């Protein structure tokens, strides 16, 4: 794995998938969800299309996994190169906190945000009542905002950790 081409590819995958992940979360959290909430039940066909046809949640999970897998490989490379000393350096600590933030963000996305979005889009077994829809919208909005904050922390630390 010490080959420069492999390291280049891992960095490229990590960075580009990370950009796609953060960009997708920004778009959904700051624009799509507020618009769907403002429109109300009439937004269900659009949300259903996003979930079932465009498969937005699958896209976000795939780019999140690519980001994390490439990042973990790079992290492991740095650890192996320094026999673990890198993790105790300011840069290693910054990268570790960033990685943990991204891992928590992915878990929230997979286990809170995606299921709530699926139910809201009509993916549940029974039609939603107004109360249930409102509860799911609050849950989805709070989870999406938490993911956005965690990804902002991760991206900031990943981009600046070398300067600590």
ABEGO torsion letter per residue (X at the ends): XABAAAAAAAAAAAAAAAAAAAAAAAAAAAAAAAAAAAAEAAAAAAAAAAAAAAGAAAAAAAAAAAAAAAAAAAAAAAAAAAGGAAAABAAAAAAAAAAAAAAAAAAAAAAAAAAAAAAAAGABABBBBAAAAAAAAAAAAAAAAAAAAAAAAAAAAAAAAAAX
